[in-house]
Amino acid sequence: MMQRAMTGLLALVITVSPALAEAVKTSLRPVARGDVIDLVMAEADIVSRAAIVSTAEAVLGTSGAMTRPVLRPAHIAAEAMLSARINGTQAGFEKWLQEFRPRAMEQGISAATFDRAFKGVTFDRKVVERDRNQSEFTKTLWDYLDSAASDARIRNGKAALNKNRSLLEKIEAEYGVQKEIVVAIWGLESAYGTFRGSTPVIEAMASLAYDARRAEFFEGELIHALTILQDGHTNEANLRGSWAGAMGHTQFMPGSFQRLAVDYNGDGKRDIWGDDPTDALASTANYLKSNGWKTGVPWGVEVTIPRNFDYMDAKREITRLPSAWARKGVLGLDGKPVQDFGPASVLLPAGHSGAAFLIFDNFEVIETYNTADAYVIGVGHLADRIKGDGPIKGTWPRTDRALTFKERIELQKRLTAVGFSTQGIDAKIGPLTVEAVRQYQKSQGLVPDGYASLAVLNRLR
């Protein structure tokens, strides 16, 4: 199993961090896009991307987790980053465009393509504001899953699978990715194609590149978007998506489109935007396969944990075959050992008082689509429900609330101050912060499950 420490999931940052689908070790998959909302539930704060990764992670890198394009010194405080003023103006944007044009030409974009794409494009300040403020909103894992696998989403997912069964079975046979997983991603990304995003991608990418906070990344994505137009896969009117540039039925960023989208219906275009989802669904399967998907291996299996379980073993880097975990009392819900699909680690996304899972290599493959563990659980559980399995049996600590952005900052500062360094103050409850919480809990005689709760913060206070 790929090594990556468990991420704490008390607080889900509901927002949109750009980045996107690449190979496993360089995944740039966006963690969330605020306007890609499941309209089935009509909840404006539920995003398709399970948004647990914060702006601080996307820009500064996390405390030991996968990082995004890092364009600023990693020691800059998260608070300062988010409070930075937006100084962009239309005049400044137009000057930037003049400077960007020759750079685009050097990378193969024709003058005709550039001028046509930027006709009428203006600086979108709202896009930049959303990029700056995406860490402010939080949601607990269980609240997120209530929407990710709601009755309506499950029902619509089954209908979407049945409607496209022949296509999905063909894609499954060719790529080896279970059709329910593909459908679940489709459901979380665009509500099965009903909301694919309405923001002009060129304008959004250009505004974010001009903003300069992540200029290199967004300028690269902008070049990819212009190349898509130049190659004729779609036109300017259809090149729309989330405010962070993710596009189509399954929300590919322009760069990952260039690398991994496929023309599955053979019409000469890789069309992920139109009403026909064929290319988008096949592209999603190709993405997962390219990132190491293992056919016949589940994302994870819910398990029960014995009373005497050593919670220091609940780390992503500790892997054993399920049969070995069974000898330690970790069993399936039927009381029997989980099948030996391969090495697995124990995931306790809400600590010892929440549901427990054995997770396999495919968990991390889905995670390359979106690094949030919550998103992976959402995709996996929704896929299981679409297939006909039952709900998660474990309970959640529903009386808990998510830590706010400021509280996550405070937690990291207080842990570090008492000798349990989080190796950075970034508001991201990443693996080093989880381990710091775990060691603090152990020192206090508490269950060392790494759960970054309000109770832990209050005790530190």
Phi, psi and omega in degrees: 000138176301140186272123175200126185293154182296138177262134176290142188237024179299312185250125174259120180280116184268103184188200180224109173256130183279156175150168189194187192295109172226194177294161190313309189281351178231034183302132177241024186297136180294144181273341180184151173225119190297338181260004174265081189251144176285103184290347176303320181266346179052043179251112187295340183258006177262113182258160182291343190259020173051031196316080175260345181275128186268170173304321180302320178289316186298325185260317187267343189088154184263176177285070174098356181268182174306145179248160175259179177306119184260106185248005178226156177303135186290350182272355180294131183294144180299321181299317181294322180298315184286336182267001181301138182290149174264112185256004183294145176225165178297319180296318178294322178297316180296323177294318178299319179300319178298322179284327181286328185307309179295329177294321177294319179299320180297337180259018170096005178275128181284157178299321181296315178298314182299310184294322179292318182293326185262008177295120178080002181283135180232169178289125180258095182296327182297325178297316180295320178299319180293323178296323181285330191253016189285351181268000189281339187252137183230154178212141179288159179303315183293325175295319178298315182293329176303326178273318183300324179236045178291162179303318181294319181291321177296313180300314180292329177293318177297321179294318179295321178295314181297320180296325185246024188303313182301314178298313184293324177293324176294317178296318179298317180295324183280319186257345179079013180258128182304135183300328181293327177294315179299316180295321180296318176298317178303317181293320181282332183279322185215021183053050179059040175087001183279342177217098186261005180099146185233003182276130176299120187295318181299313181296317181295312181297319180293319180297319181287326176292319178295325180302333171080351181291325174225046189303315185298315180297309184290329176294321176298317178294325178296319176299318177298319179296318177296323178295322177302315178295316183296326180279354174082019179289331175202182179243176184301321183294327182269347183282077182230156180190215178282171180294339180265007171099357179286141194230153166081189184302323183240019166057064172274139168284158182305320182295316180287331172303313182298324184274324195231352177290148182233152174267084188281333180268000172070027181266007178090358179231148172261088188259103178258001187260331188286179181294331178282117184274005188308304183296323182293316181292318177294323179296323178295316177297320178296321177300311182294317178299317181296336180264014171101021181302136179252115182297134177085359179256130180285165173289321181184167180224130177292139183225170172252146183248134181288162181298326184266020183298139176274102185292349173290346177276350184276065180230146183297332182280350177263110182237142175215159170295148178307327179296326177288322175296324180299325178293343175262008176092005179271110188232161174293171182295342178273004180082005181248160177300142174290146179302144180282075177289337184153180179303141182220155173237160180271128177244125177240080188295343176233030179076192186290345181264007180242185180295152180238149182222147161266125182244144187247183183305324183293340173302313183285337174293314176298326182295337175289339175285327178198120189289355180285125175302323180300320179297317181297315178299319179299313178298311183296316181291319177298319178299317179298319180292321177297324179289339178119001178286166182274178180289167174298132184273329181295153179273164175240151177283072190291347175281346177284154172240164179287145173289140176285171177303313181295325179289325176294320174300312181299317179303313181295319179296316182290320176300314180296321183295330181262014172100010179241078189296136175267002178059035179145149179244096187229003180071003179262123178277073180270186188299325179289325176291319177301316180293323177297317176300315182300314181292323176296315179302316180299319181294336182262004181075020178266168175294119185276069183263357178075012184281114184276080185260168174296329179297320178295316179298316180297323178294321177295329180291000000 
